[in-house]
Amino acid sequence: MYINQSLKFIFQSILVGLTAAIILLVIWPDIANHNTNNLSDNSAPENTGSYRFAVDSAAPAVINVYASKIYQQQTNPLFQDPLFQRFFGRLQPAPNKRRDSNLGSGVIMNPDGYVLTNAHVIQDKDEIRITLNDGRQAEARVIGIDTDTDLAVLHITLDDLPSITVGNSDALNVGDVVLAIGNPYDFGQTVTQGIVSAKGRKSMGITTFDDFIQTDADINPGNSGGALITAGGQLIGINTAIISNTGGSQGIGLATPINLAIEVMQQLIKNGRVVRGWLGIEAQILSPDILRETGLRKGGVLVAGVLNGGPADQAGIMPGDIIISVAGQSVSNPQQAIQMISRFVPGTIIDISLLRGWEPMTLRAKVAERPSFGQQS
């Protein structure tokens, strides 16, 4: 009897202990993870709130870019005045030179030394130097500039160059965590964190082909041309611009999607320029009155001007026409029309459906190569 009572007591104690342990784990689950979370190793612990592995992966490929040009300032015209020379003679003032400099960032895209940056960082400069995160410096050569997307490609020659892992900007979602890496205010490499605030920001008036990723990660002067990466360290954008009343970050940063940037980079390396389609028209948005009178549910664009002798002029397109579709695809605004036409290879024959007065018609146009200026389609 005594033995049975002892066993019964032991089993009851074990049952009470197990029940208490289960209750504690349910109420305070962090107790189970307390010891493992404090371990320090090279693996990537979950739920630590750290992005150091992403930064360690991407940061070595983000560089500082210093672009400059020396200008010869004009001599004071007073020295050339005959009356001045009569009293003081022909003075020869010392040469007056001024160095105009830009500060920015860039991303090493492959071990061959090709670097993506912004066009406005290096445009019109005759000396470009870069500094790697490891302290090495080199002169950079300009491969090509595309002002329509504000992108440029440089080339540097150094051994053992790091390169970044490229992601897929089309797979981004609003709310995804992103990190901006660059050289703001020449502080040295800096990392800021935010989220994807919006995708496909257009009609910003920054570039001809606006299609930006918007983020609230701090982007400041000097960040231009730097990397926007995912929490996993993949490059998904080139930091390009900010919307600000002060010149500093106010939570609206814009980055060029890496999928677009790669297309531009490949063409600049291959051709030295980006080849785009062009018709030679000036397009405007349709007013609400015109939309109401014409009954165009899907919209369209108004042809405000046609370049004499251009592809549109040769096809018979006239000012006042309303373009409804291009190659079977509906158009609803001028920016969309420009982007659609630019994707065609020069020499391609396309159908343009339009409304002239109240009469619908379809004309055929031969796409030409887009000039490197203007906002024409």
Secondary structure, DSSP 4 states (H G I P E B T S, - for coil): -HHHHHHHHHHHHHHHHHHHHHHHHHH-THHHHHHHHT---SS--TTS---HHHHHHHGGGEEEEEEEEEEEPPPPGGGG-HHHHHHH----PPP-EEEEEEEEEEEE-STT-EEEEEHHHHTT-SEEEEE-TTS-EEE-EEEEEETTTTEEEEE---SS---PPB--GGG--TT-EEEEEE-GGG--SEEEEEEEEEEEE---SSSTT--EEEE-S---TT-TT-EEEETTS-EEEEEEEE--SSSS--S-EEEEEHHHHHHHHHHHHHHSS---EE--EEEEEPPHHHHHHHT-TT--EEEEEE-TTSHHHHHT--TT-EEEEETTEE--SHHHHHHHHHTSPTT-EEEEEEEETTEEEEEEEE-EEPPSSSS--
